[in-house]
């Protein structure tokens, strides 16, 4: 397996993504998508006391108590933005402590793979090799990557309108629109937007351009293969 050459540095941001092995669907229904989001939120805690699968088997009372305890613990990794697509996902993360992104991604992908394989009675890897990581080296890039991530459902025509995009349930965009209680750290993005609807306009401004670019890339790929 090839080694990753992007070093993870404390306080820095990274675009993380991966797809299903053989481009297969990794989120087959809402139960799968909800499970992946819950796992992703759970392991933001730097030192969880139990695996997520054990947590889910605990009583409701114990889970509520544990979630309250975890809310006071430091986060080794911060989630800035995410989107789930049928056969891949995108995260925008910040590393807070040494090696936290590497540990975080291993826990998330291992936990979800075990869940998926058990549910569908399959064996073997679910994701296509190591997750990919791109270091974010400027605030401008941070903003544009967040927009790229949030536009994915519209770009790929899973949703067909801006209103559909802002209601898409498997993305962090709704957290940015509502600005309520959330597991995300939205501040690094929203600090650049003083007005309530400014980030929404920032998303809209690039929507059609990104979709047209996506269509062009696919048409060029098809011509090459024909």
NORPE-V119466 format. One record per residue. RES is the residue in one letter. SS is DSSP state (~ for helix, > for strand, _ for the rest). D_FIRST is the distance of its C-alpha to the first C-alpha in Angstrom with 1 decimal. Layout:
res: (RES RES)
ss: (SS SS)
d_first: (D_FIRST D_FIRST)
This chain:
res: (X X X X X X X X X X X X X X X X X X X X X X X X X X X X X X X X X X X X X X X X X X X X X X X X X X X X X X X X X X X X X X X X X X X X X X X X X X X X X X X X X X X X X X X X X X X X X X X X X X X X X X X X X X X X X X X X X X X X X X X X X X X X X X X X X X X X X X X X X X X X X X X X X X X X X X X X X X X X X X X X X X X X X X X X X X X X X X X X X X X X X X X X X X X X X X X X X X X X X X X X X X X X X X X X X X X X X X X X X X X X X X X X X X)
ss: (_ _ _ _ _ _ _ _ _ _ _ _ > > > > > > > > ~ ~ ~ _ _ _ _ _ _ ~ ~ ~ ~ ~ ~ ~ ~ ~ ~ ~ ~ ~ _ _ > _ _ _ _ _ _ ~ ~ ~ ~ ~ ~ _ _ ~ ~ ~ ~ ~ ~ ~ ~ ~ ~ ~ _ _ _ _ > _ > > > > > > > > _ _ _ > > > > > > > > _ _ _ _ ~ ~ ~ ~ ~ ~ ~ ~ ~ ~ ~ ~ ~ ~ ~ ~ ~ ~ ~ ~ ~ _ _ _ _ _ _ > _ _ _ _ > > > > > _ _ ~ ~ ~ ~ ~ ~ ~ ~ ~ ~ ~ ~ ~ ~ ~ ~ ~ _ _ _ _ _ _ ~ ~ ~ ~ ~ ~ _ _ _ > _ ~ ~ ~ ~ ~ ~ _ _ _ _ _ _ _ _ ~ ~ ~ ~ _ _ _ _ _ _ _ ~ ~ ~ ~ ~ ~ ~ ~ ~ ~ ~ ~ ~ ~ ~ ~ ~ ~ ~ ~ ~ ~ ~ ~ ~ ~ ~ ~ _)
d_first: (0.0 3.8 6.5 9.4 12.6 15.1 17.1 18.8 22.5 25.3 27.7 25.4 24.4 21.1 20.6 17.8 16.9 14.9 16.0 16.2 14.0 16.0 17.9 19.8 22.2 21.1 24.6 27.1 30.1 31.6 30.9 27.1 27.4 29.8 27.5 24.6 27.0 28.5 25.2 24.3 27.7 27.8 24.8 26.2 28.3 26.9 27.7 28.4 30.5 29.0 26.2 26.9 27.6 30.1 31.7 32.2 34.0 36.3 39.8 40.5 42.6 39.8 37.3 39.8 40.5 36.8 36.1 39.1 37.9 34.5 36.2 37.5 34.2 32.2 29.1 26.0 24.8 27.1 26.7 28.4 27.8 25.9 26.1 25.0 24.9 24.8 21.1 19.7 20.7 21.3 22.0 23.8 23.5 25.0 23.7 26.7 25.6 22.9 19.4 21.0 18.8 15.6 17.7 19.4 16.5 15.1 18.6 19.4 16.5 16.7 20.4 20.7 18.3 20.6 23.6 22.7 21.7 24.9 27.0 26.0 25.6 22.1 19.1 15.3 13.1 15.2 13.1 10.8 7.3 7.9 11.5 12.8 15.3 18.2 20.7 24.3 26.6 30.0 32.2 32.7 29.0 28.9 31.7 30.4 27.0 28.9 31.0 28.2 26.7 30.1 31.0 28.2 30.4 33.1 31.0 29.6 33.1 32.4 35.4 38.1 40.0 39.8 41.6 39.1 36.2 38.0 38.4 34.8 34.1 30.3 30.1 31.2 33.8 36.5 36.1 36.9 39.8 41.4 40.6 41.4 39.7 36.0 32.8 31.6 32.4 34.1 36.1 33.8 34.2 37.8 39.2 39.2 41.4 44.8 46.2 45.2 44.3 42.8 39.2 40.0 41.6 38.6 36.5 39.2 39.5 36.1 35.9 37.2 35.7 32.2 32.9 34.4 31.5 29.1 31.5 31.6 27.8 27.8 30.8 29.3 26.2 28.6 30.7 27.8 27.0 30.7)
